[in-house]
Amino acid sequence: PDGTRALLSGARSQQMLTALDLSSCRLRDAGAEMVAHEIELSSALHFVSVASNEIASDGGKALATAAATSSVLIHLEASHNPAIAYQDLTRIRLANNLRASKSGASNPLDGVNKASRFASRDLS
């Protein structure tokens, strides 16, 4: 959590940061809850990926709430976290679909989580 907290604090200071890829960082629930909080506070963060982070129920619930309530987030990628509850993944996907159809913006993180992924990072 300390590494996640430090990274998110740095990201918050970058007011022009619109995309953040935290895939495969072993965030787990505690890190996901921190990311959700940052999504809720952000006035510029449009695209966030937390794919493959061992996120479970509590983190999934926090992310789903952030995705549903953020006024600027366009897309939250939370795939490959099998312990996130189905209803929370559905809320995230619904928020993504509603915003994507309105914004027309292309996701700069598309293709980042493919086979050519960087080595896993541990931010715990």
Summary of the structure (lengths in Angstrom):
residues: 124
radius of gyration: 13.1
end to end distance: 4.6
largest distance: 36.1
contacts: 399
relative contact order: 0.21
helix: 46%
strand: 7%
